[in-house]
Structures are given as structure tokens and as C-alpha cells.
Amino acid sequence: MAKIKQIDLSKIKTYSIKSRKSKVRQKDFAKVFDPKRQNFAGFVKSFPDILAAKELLEFADDFVKAVHNNRPRIFLIGAHVIKVGLSPLLVDLIKNKTITCIGMNSAAAIHDVESTLFGKTSEDVAKNIINGKFGMARETGEFINGTLKNSVSEDIGYGSALGRELIRKKAKNIKNSILATCYKNNIPVTIHAAIGTDIIHQQPTMDGAVTGEMSFRDFKIFCNVLKDLNGGVVLNIGSAVILPEVFLKALTVVRNLGYNVKKFSTANFDMIPQYRPFMNIVTRPTQQGGKGYNFIGHHEIMIPLFIAIIKQKMK
């Protein structure tokens, strides 16, 4: 058999590493954090100045700049945000005017209502779907669908109507209600329903026309918030489809109406990479200015960390 030839490397051209541009340097490495001698600011400074750690601090700076310049700070939240117990942190930011608008899908609204009225939420879907009981908790549907029907004749949207009614009912756990706190502090809270996706749509109290009208009002409220987005920030936390789509359409509306909304920062926080949030939150909206960020990690860890960082930076 003929000998199989190998390439000759003896004439390869090399160059000095001194002239090479390198992406990682010793000064970018993490620093050892000593809790006995350092405070939280020292902990933040211990992060490596590399990849997601670097970008998380960059986005925190963008957020704090928006606070100092009184620009919009919008949180878009899926149901998981409430299910993992983050409501008290967002309520605190709302009270301190750190958040200027919250948008949520109607699943998030359901969890807010249930946890506020009854002190518990999130049923065992796998168990209850077997016998047809999934989503059939009567009180949840009666409260939400009933509130929408009673409010549709007024000049009020879906989110504000629920927040107001929770306050009227003097709900036991109202201190941790995002809906009630937004209403009390005159912060826009918008709910974007996709009819047929939520448990309250299965029940006899459901009125599709009312739900559609109230959610459409909130879409227009959300558009009105976005017209002033320049210099602001948008966070999408845990919504894989509904809110990224709503955000893209609302942004199109305000640009179509002549508002020059181009320079802002966006960030998507989720547990796994998702197509729509990456395209509709991170990439497409910021292609003419600003910057989009994508952070992967558990919400119950990432969101408390991010909030602690921005609070430390605002001191």
C-alpha cells in the first residue's frame, strides 16, 4: 500500500502573541470575595468582566441610567415570575417608582389574583387534567371574569380593573399583589390575553367579547407607554411567546404613528434559549440603536440578583 502523505508544517508562518488581540485578560478574571471584609458592592465587583457577567452589569448600568434620566422602565412578566415567589421584589420596585410599567399575560394575572385572594396558586395540572378538573376552580373565574364584566362600561383596562377590585375586596395578601400595587401607585399594568390559553376561559362566567375589549384597551395603554421609550429599558422575564409578540406589535404601532423610538435597551431573562424572545425582544427592536441582552438562568436566582445589583448601583 502506498504511504499516505501528511502536510508539512515546517514552513508555517507564526507571529508573536504580543501582537495578537486577545479576548480574555488576567485583569478580567473574577476576584475572590470575602464576606467578612466586603459588602454587596464588593460582591458585584468580584464578577469576571467576561461574557454574561459583564453584560449583566452593563444592562444594570443602562437600567440605572434610565432611572436617573426618568425614562421608562418596563417589566414584561410571564406567570412563572409569580409562581416562583418574586412578587414582593417587584412590588417593592413599584412602590419606589423604579418600575414605570408592567405588562403581563393573563396567566400571570391569574396567579397574582389567586395568591392575593387565597394565599395560594398553581394547581397540579398532571393530576387534575385526568378527571377534567384542571382549571375549574370556581372562585378564580368568578372574580376575574366578573370583574371584567362589571368594569367594561367604564374607562378602565383589564389590569387596572383587577387591581382596583382586589383593593376593594381588601384581599388578605394584598401587600404582595403586583396588580393592586400598580393600581394604588398609578403605574400602568397591562394584561394581554390570548383567548383559550387560560383556565378562566374554560368556565361559564367567561365572556369573550368583554375579555377581548378589556385586553385591547390594555394593548393601547401599552402602546402609549412605548411612544416615550427612547432612553428607557424593557425586561422580558419568562414569556416565551405572548409578550414578545405584543411588544413587537406595539413598537410597530408607535413607529407607524411617527414616534422616533430607536434608542433603548432590552433584556430577556429566561431559563432556556427561546426563539421569539431573542428575536422580538433582544434583536429586532434594537437593530437601529440601543442594545439587546439575553440572560439564561433560573428566575428565582437571576431576578433577585439583578434587582440587588440595580439597587446597589442606585445608592
C-alpha positions as CSV (number, residue, x, y, z in Angstrom):
1,M,0.0,0.0,0.0
2,A,1.3,3.5,-0.9
3,K,2.3,5.7,2.0
4,I,-0.4,8.2,2.9
5,K,1.1,11.7,2.8
6,Q,1.0,14.2,5.6
7,I,1.1,18.0,5.3
8,D,4.4,19.6,6.0
9,L,4.1,22.1,8.9
10,S,7.8,23.2,8.8
11,K,7.0,26.3,6.7
12,I,4.1,27.5,8.7
13,K,4.3,31.3,9.5
14,T,3.8,32.3,13.1
15,Y,3.7,35.6,14.9
16,S,4.2,36.9,18.4
17,I,1.4,36.6,20.9
18,K,2.4,40.2,21.9
19,S,0.8,41.5,18.7
20,R,-2.2,39.3,19.0
21,K,-5.6,40.7,20.1
22,S,-6.9,38.5,22.9
23,K,-10.5,38.5,24.3
24,V,-9.6,37.4,27.8
25,R,-7.1,39.1,30.1
26,Q,-5.9,38.5,33.7
27,K,-7.5,41.8,34.8
28,D,-10.9,40.5,33.6
29,F,-10.8,37.4,35.9
30,A,-13.1,37.1,38.9
31,K,-11.9,38.4,42.2
32,V,-12.1,36.5,45.4
33,F,-15.0,37.7,47.5
34,D,-14.6,37.8,51.3
35,P,-17.9,38.4,53.0
36,K,-16.1,39.2,56.3
37,R,-14.4,42.2,54.8
38,Q,-16.6,43.2,51.8
39,N,-20.2,44.3,51.4
40,F,-22.6,43.6,48.4
41,A,-20.8,46.1,46.2
42,G,-17.6,44.1,46.7
43,F,-19.5,41.0,45.7
44,V,-20.6,42.6,42.5
45,K,-17.1,43.8,41.7
46,S,-15.9,40.3,42.1
47,F,-17.7,39.1,39.0
48,P,-15.4,38.3,36.0
49,D,-15.6,41.0,33.4
50,I,-16.4,38.4,30.8
51,L,-19.5,37.3,28.8
52,A,-22.8,37.2,30.6
53,A,-21.4,38.6,33.9
54,K,-20.1,41.6,32.0
55,E,-23.3,42.1,30.1
56,L,-25.5,41.8,33.3
57,L,-23.6,44.7,34.8
58,E,-23.8,46.7,31.6
59,F,-27.5,46.2,31.5
60,A,-27.8,47.2,35.1
61,D,-26.0,50.4,34.3
62,D,-28.4,51.0,31.4
63,F,-31.3,50.4,33.8
64,V,-29.9,52.8,36.5
65,K,-29.2,55.4,33.8
66,A,-32.9,55.2,32.8
67,V,-33.9,55.7,36.4
68,H,-31.7,58.8,36.8
69,N,-32.9,60.2,33.5
70,N,-36.6,59.5,34.3
71,R,-37.0,57.2,31.2
72,P,-39.4,54.2,31.0
73,R,-38.5,51.0,32.9
74,I,-40.9,48.3,31.7
75,F,-41.2,44.8,33.0
76,L,-42.9,42.2,30.9
77,I,-43.6,39.1,33.1
78,G,-44.9,35.6,32.5
79,A,-46.7,33.5,35.1
80,H,-43.6,31.8,36.3
81,V,-42.3,35.1,37.8
82,I,-45.2,35.0,40.3
83,K,-45.1,31.2,40.7
84,V,-41.5,31.3,41.9
85,G,-42.3,33.9,44.5
86,L,-40.8,37.1,43.1
87,S,-43.9,39.3,43.6
88,P,-42.6,41.0,46.8
89,L,-39.4,42.2,44.9
90,L,-41.4,43.7,42.1
91,V,-43.9,45.3,44.5
92,D,-41.0,47.0,46.2
93,L,-39.8,48.4,42.9
94,I,-43.2,49.6,42.0
95,K,-43.7,51.4,45.3
96,N,-40.3,53.1,44.9
97,K,-41.2,54.2,41.3
98,T,-38.3,52.1,40.0
99,I,-40.7,50.3,37.6
100,T,-42.9,52.6,35.4
101,C,-45.0,49.9,33.7
102,I,-45.7,46.2,34.0
103,G,-47.1,44.1,31.2
104,M,-48.2,40.5,31.8
105,N,-50.0,37.6,30.2
106,S,-53.3,36.6,31.7
107,A,-51.8,33.6,33.4
108,A,-49.6,35.9,35.5
109,A,-52.7,37.9,36.4
110,I,-54.4,34.6,37.5
111,H,-51.5,33.7,39.8
112,D,-51.5,37.3,41.2
113,V,-55.2,37.1,41.9
114,E,-55.2,33.7,43.4
115,S,-52.2,34.3,45.7
116,T,-53.6,37.6,46.8
117,L,-57.2,36.4,47.5
118,F,-56.5,32.9,48.7
119,G,-52.8,32.8,49.7
120,K,-52.0,30.0,47.2
121,T,-51.8,29.3,43.5
122,S,-50.6,26.9,40.9
123,E,-52.5,23.6,40.8
124,D,-51.3,20.1,40.0
125,V,-52.1,20.1,36.3
126,A,-51.0,16.5,35.6
127,K,-53.4,15.2,38.3
128,N,-56.4,17.4,37.6
129,I,-56.4,17.1,33.8
130,I,-57.1,13.4,34.1
131,N,-60.6,13.9,35.6
132,G,-61.4,17.2,33.9
133,K,-60.9,19.4,37.0
134,F,-57.9,21.3,35.6
135,G,-58.6,25.0,35.7
136,M,-62.1,24.6,37.2
137,A,-61.6,26.4,40.5
138,R,-64.8,28.4,40.5
139,E,-63.7,31.4,42.6
140,T,-60.9,32.4,40.3
141,G,-63.1,32.6,37.2
142,E,-65.9,34.3,39.1
143,F,-63.6,37.0,40.4
144,I,-61.7,37.8,37.2
145,N,-64.5,37.3,34.6
146,G,-66.9,39.0,36.9
147,T,-64.6,42.0,37.5
148,L,-64.1,42.4,33.7
149,K,-67.9,42.3,33.1
150,N,-68.6,44.9,35.8
151,S,-65.9,47.2,34.6
152,V,-66.2,47.1,30.8
153,S,-68.7,50.0,30.8
154,E,-66.0,52.2,32.5
155,D,-62.9,53.9,31.1
156,I,-60.6,51.3,32.6
157,G,-58.4,48.5,31.3
158,Y,-58.0,44.8,32.3
159,G,-55.1,45.2,34.7
160,S,-56.4,48.3,36.5
161,A,-59.8,46.7,36.9
162,L,-58.4,43.7,38.7
163,G,-56.0,45.8,40.8
164,R,-58.9,48.1,41.9
165,E,-61.2,45.2,42.7
166,L,-58.5,43.4,44.8
167,I,-58.2,46.7,46.8
168,R,-62.0,47.0,47.1
169,K,-62.2,43.4,48.4
170,K,-59.4,44.1,51.0
171,A,-57.7,40.9,49.9
172,K,-55.8,39.3,52.7
173,N,-52.4,39.2,50.9
174,I,-52.7,42.4,49.1
175,K,-49.3,43.6,50.1
176,N,-47.7,41.2,47.6
177,S,-50.1,41.9,44.8
178,I,-48.5,43.4,41.7
179,L,-51.9,44.3,40.2
180,A,-53.1,46.1,43.4
181,T,-49.8,47.9,44.0
182,C,-49.7,49.2,40.4
183,Y,-53.3,50.5,40.7
184,K,-52.6,52.1,44.0
185,N,-49.4,53.8,42.7
186,N,-50.9,54.8,39.4
187,I,-48.5,52.6,37.4
188,P,-49.8,51.2,34.2
189,V,-50.3,47.4,34.4
190,T,-51.5,45.8,31.2
191,I,-52.8,42.3,30.7
192,H,-52.5,40.7,27.3
193,A,-54.9,37.7,26.9
194,A,-54.9,35.1,24.3
195,I,-58.4,33.7,24.5
196,G,-58.4,29.9,25.0
197,T,-55.0,29.8,26.8
198,D,-56.1,30.4,30.4
199,I,-58.2,28.5,32.9
200,I,-60.7,31.3,33.3
201,H,-61.6,30.9,29.6
202,Q,-63.0,27.4,30.3
203,Q,-65.6,28.5,32.8
204,P,-69.3,29.5,32.4
205,T,-68.5,33.1,33.6
206,M,-66.3,33.7,30.6
207,D,-67.4,36.4,28.1
208,G,-65.1,36.5,25.1
209,A,-66.3,40.0,23.9
210,V,-65.6,41.5,27.3
211,T,-62.2,39.9,27.7
212,G,-61.2,40.9,24.3
213,E,-62.3,44.5,24.8
214,M,-60.5,44.9,28.1
215,S,-57.3,43.3,26.8
216,F,-57.4,45.5,23.7
217,R,-57.7,48.6,25.9
218,D,-54.5,47.4,27.7
219,F,-52.7,47.0,24.4
220,K,-53.5,50.6,23.5
221,I,-52.3,51.7,27.0
222,F,-49.1,49.7,26.5
223,C,-48.6,51.4,23.1
224,N,-48.9,54.8,24.7
225,V,-46.2,53.9,27.2
226,L,-43.9,52.7,24.4
227,K,-44.1,56.0,22.5
228,D,-41.7,57.5,25.1
229,L,-39.3,54.6,25.3
230,N,-36.2,56.3,24.0
231,G,-33.5,56.1,26.7
232,G,-35.5,53.5,28.6
233,V,-35.3,49.8,29.2
234,V,-37.5,46.8,28.7
235,L,-37.2,43.5,30.5
236,N,-39.0,40.3,29.3
237,I,-39.0,37.8,32.1
238,G,-40.3,34.3,31.4
239,S,-42.7,34.9,28.5
240,A,-41.8,32.8,25.5
241,V,-44.5,33.9,23.0
242,I,-47.3,36.3,24.1
243,L,-45.4,39.3,25.5
244,P,-42.5,39.3,22.9
245,E,-45.2,39.3,20.2
246,V,-47.2,42.1,21.9
247,F,-44.0,44.2,22.4
248,L,-43.1,43.9,18.7
249,K,-46.6,44.9,17.5
250,A,-46.8,47.8,20.0
251,L,-43.4,49.0,18.9
252,T,-44.5,48.9,15.3
253,V,-47.7,50.9,16.2
254,V,-45.8,53.8,17.7
255,R,-43.2,53.9,15.0
256,N,-46.0,53.8,12.4
257,L,-47.6,56.8,14.2
258,G,-44.4,58.8,13.7
259,Y,-42.7,58.4,17.1
260,N,-38.9,58.0,16.7
261,V,-38.4,55.2,19.1
262,K,-35.0,53.7,18.5
263,K,-32.5,54.2,21.3
264,F,-33.3,51.9,24.3
265,S,-32.0,48.7,25.9
266,T,-33.8,45.4,26.2
267,A,-33.1,42.2,28.1
268,N,-34.6,38.8,28.0
269,F,-34.4,36.7,31.2
270,D,-35.4,33.0,30.7
271,M,-34.4,29.6,31.8
272,I,-33.7,28.2,28.3
273,P,-33.0,29.9,25.0
274,Q,-36.2,30.8,23.1
275,Y,-36.7,32.0,19.5
276,R,-39.3,34.7,19.9
277,P,-37.8,36.5,22.9
278,F,-34.4,36.5,21.3
279,M,-35.8,37.9,18.0
280,N,-38.6,40.1,19.3
281,I,-37.0,41.4,22.5
282,V,-33.3,41.3,22.0
283,T,-32.5,41.5,18.3
284,R,-35.1,43.1,16.1
285,P,-36.3,46.1,18.2
286,T,-32.7,47.4,18.8
287,Q,-31.2,47.0,15.4
288,Q,-31.3,50.8,14.8
289,G,-29.9,51.8,18.1
290,G,-29.6,50.7,21.7
291,K,-28.6,47.2,22.7
292,G,-30.3,43.9,23.5
293,Y,-29.2,41.4,26.1
294,N,-30.1,37.7,26.7
295,F,-29.6,36.1,30.1
296,I,-30.2,32.4,30.7
297,G,-30.8,31.2,34.3
298,H,-33.5,30.4,36.8
299,H,-35.7,33.3,37.6
300,E,-35.7,32.7,41.3
301,I,-31.9,33.3,41.2
302,M,-31.3,35.7,38.3
303,I,-34.1,38.3,39.2
304,P,-33.2,38.7,42.9
305,L,-29.6,39.1,41.8
306,F,-30.3,41.7,39.1
307,I,-32.6,43.7,41.4
308,A,-30.0,43.7,44.2
309,I,-27.4,44.9,41.7
310,I,-29.5,47.8,40.4
311,K,-30.5,48.8,44.0
312,Q,-26.8,48.9,45.0
313,K,-25.9,50.9,41.9
314,M,-28.7,53.5,42.7
315,K,-27.4,54.1,46.2
